[in-house]
Amino acid sequence: MAIIVNLDVMLAKRKMQVKELSEIVGVSVVNLSILKQSKAKAIRFSTLEAICKALDCQPGDILEFVETPNS
C-alpha cells in the first residue's frame, strides 16, 4: 500500500508555485518539496490544514491511498 501525494497537481490547478505556498503556509520550500515528492514520513495536521486552506481544497485532494499488490 502507498500514500500518493498530489501536491504538485493541486499547485498546478491553482497556478501556484511552491515558493508562494511556502510563504503562505510558513513551511520551508525544502520541506514542501520533500512532501511533493512523496518522500515525507509524516505530515502534521496543522500543516495539512494550512496547505488545504491556501489551496482551497480538501485533504483527499492532496493525499491518495493506492493499494499495491504484495511483493
MODELLER restraints for C-alpha pairs under 7 A, 6 or more apart:
rsr = mdl.restraints
at = mdl.atoms
rsr.add(forms.Gaussian(group=physical.xy_distance, feature=features.Distance(at['CA:1:A'], at['CA:66:A']), mean=5.90, stdev=0.5))
rsr.add(forms.Gaussian(group=physical.xy_distance, feature=features.Distance(at['CA:1:A'], at['CA:67:A']), mean=4.28, stdev=0.5))
rsr.add(forms.Gaussian(group=physical.xy_distance, feature=features.Distance(at['CA:1:A'], at['CA:68:A']), mean=4.78, stdev=0.5))
rsr.add(forms.Gaussian(group=physical.xy_distance, feature=features.Distance(at['CA:2:A'], at['CA:65:A']), mean=5.91, stdev=0.5))
rsr.add(forms.Gaussian(group=physical.xy_distance, feature=features.Distance(at['CA:2:A'], at['CA:66:A']), mean=5.27, stdev=0.5))
rsr.add(forms.Gaussian(group=physical.xy_distance, feature=features.Distance(at['CA:2:A'], at['CA:67:A']), mean=6.18, stdev=0.5))
rsr.add(forms.Gaussian(group=physical.xy_distance, feature=features.Distance(at['CA:2:A'], at['CA:68:A']), mean=6.85, stdev=0.5))
rsr.add(forms.Gaussian(group=physical.xy_distance, feature=features.Distance(at['CA:3:A'], at['CA:63:A']), mean=6.57, stdev=0.5))
rsr.add(forms.Gaussian(group=physical.xy_distance, feature=features.Distance(at['CA:3:A'], at['CA:64:A']), mean=5.53, stdev=0.5))
rsr.add(forms.Gaussian(group=physical.xy_distance, feature=features.Distance(at['CA:3:A'], at['CA:65:A']), mean=4.62, stdev=0.5))
rsr.add(forms.Gaussian(group=physical.xy_distance, feature=features.Distance(at['CA:3:A'], at['CA:66:A']), mean=6.15, stdev=0.5))
rsr.add(forms.Gaussian(group=physical.xy_distance, feature=features.Distance(at['CA:4:A'], at['CA:38:A']), mean=6.35, stdev=0.5))
rsr.add(forms.Gaussian(group=physical.xy_distance, feature=features.Distance(at['CA:4:A'], at['CA:63:A']), mean=5.81, stdev=0.5))
rsr.add(forms.Gaussian(group=physical.xy_distance, feature=features.Distance(at['CA:4:A'], at['CA:64:A']), mean=5.00, stdev=0.5))
rsr.add(forms.Gaussian(group=physical.xy_distance, feature=features.Distance(at['CA:4:A'], at['CA:65:A']), mean=6.22, stdev=0.5))
rsr.add(forms.Gaussian(group=physical.xy_distance, feature=features.Distance(at['CA:5:A'], at['CA:36:A']), mean=6.11, stdev=0.5))
rsr.add(forms.Gaussian(group=physical.xy_distance, feature=features.Distance(at['CA:5:A'], at['CA:38:A']), mean=5.52, stdev=0.5))
rsr.add(forms.Gaussian(group=physical.xy_distance, feature=features.Distance(at['CA:5:A'], at['CA:62:A']), mean=5.63, stdev=0.5))
rsr.add(forms.Gaussian(group=physical.xy_distance, feature=features.Distance(at['CA:5:A'], at['CA:63:A']), mean=4.84, stdev=0.5))
rsr.add(forms.Gaussian(group=physical.xy_distance, feature=features.Distance(at['CA:5:A'], at['CA:64:A']), mean=6.40, stdev=0.5))
rsr.add(forms.Gaussian(group=physical.xy_distance, feature=features.Distance(at['CA:6:A'], at['CA:36:A']), mean=7.00, stdev=0.5))
rsr.add(forms.Gaussian(group=physical.xy_distance, feature=features.Distance(at['CA:6:A'], at['CA:62:A']), mean=4.70, stdev=0.5))
rsr.add(forms.Gaussian(group=physical.xy_distance, feature=features.Distance(at['CA:6:A'], at['CA:63:A']), mean=6.11, stdev=0.5))
rsr.add(forms.Gaussian(group=physical.xy_distance, feature=features.Distance(at['CA:7:A'], at['CA:36:A']), mean=5.40, stdev=0.5))
rsr.add(forms.Gaussian(group=physical.xy_distance, feature=features.Distance(at['CA:7:A'], at['CA:62:A']), mean=5.31, stdev=0.5))
rsr.add(forms.Gaussian(group=physical.xy_distance, feature=features.Distance(at['CA:8:A'], at['CA:36:A']), mean=6.14, stdev=0.5))
rsr.add(forms.Gaussian(group=physical.xy_distance, feature=features.Distance(at['CA:10:A'], at['CA:62:A']), mean=6.96, stdev=0.5))
rsr.add(forms.Gaussian(group=physical.xy_distance, feature=features.Distance(at['CA:11:A'], at['CA:17:A']), mean=6.54, stdev=0.5))
rsr.add(forms.Gaussian(group=physical.xy_distance, feature=features.Distance(at['CA:14:A'], at['CA:55:A']), mean=6.71, stdev=0.5))
rsr.add(forms.Gaussian(group=physical.xy_distance, feature=features.Distance(at['CA:18:A'], at['CA:29:A']), mean=6.40, stdev=0.5))
rsr.add(forms.Gaussian(group=physical.xy_distance, feature=features.Distance(at['CA:19:A'], at['CA:29:A']), mean=5.94, stdev=0.5))
rsr.add(forms.Gaussian(group=physical.xy_distance, feature=features.Distance(at['CA:22:A'], at['CA:28:A']), mean=5.66, stdev=0.5))
rsr.add(forms.Gaussian(group=physical.xy_distance, feature=features.Distance(at['CA:22:A'], at['CA:29:A']), mean=5.61, stdev=0.5))
rsr.add(forms.Gaussian(group=physical.xy_distance, feature=features.Distance(at['CA:24:A'], at['CA:54:A']), mean=6.83, stdev=0.5))
rsr.add(forms.Gaussian(group=physical.xy_distance, feature=features.Distance(at['CA:25:A'], at['CA:50:A']), mean=5.63, stdev=0.5))
rsr.add(forms.Gaussian(group=physical.xy_distance, feature=features.Distance(at['CA:25:A'], at['CA:51:A']), mean=6.27, stdev=0.5))
rsr.add(forms.Gaussian(group=physical.xy_distance, feature=features.Distance(at['CA:34:A'], at['CA:40:A']), mean=5.67, stdev=0.5))
rsr.add(forms.Gaussian(group=physical.xy_distance, feature=features.Distance(at['CA:48:A'], at['CA:59:A']), mean=6.99, stdev=0.5))
rsr.add(forms.Gaussian(group=physical.xy_distance, feature=features.Distance(at['CA:52:A'], at['CA:58:A']), mean=5.78, stdev=0.5))
rsr.add(forms.Gaussian(group=physical.xy_distance, feature=features.Distance(at['CA:52:A'], at['CA:59:A']), mean=6.43, stdev=0.5))
